[in-house]
């Protein structure tokens, strides 16, 4: 653990409860199942075959949000 932290750690973190809980969930496989059944992931799986993650659609989506492509291919917010 770092000496200087932005926030004070919770009691569960200090006792190791959170780490043990995550380790158990990964061992059982619950996390992997939830990853595929989470609503945001289900929407993402529907969007892939429709082509909503293609480069052309990404450019359109980002420019409508006010971001414009730079020479590096990254999207920067307009100021």
Order of alpha helices (4+ residues) and beta strands (2+ residues): alpha-alpha-alpha-alpha-alpha-beta-beta
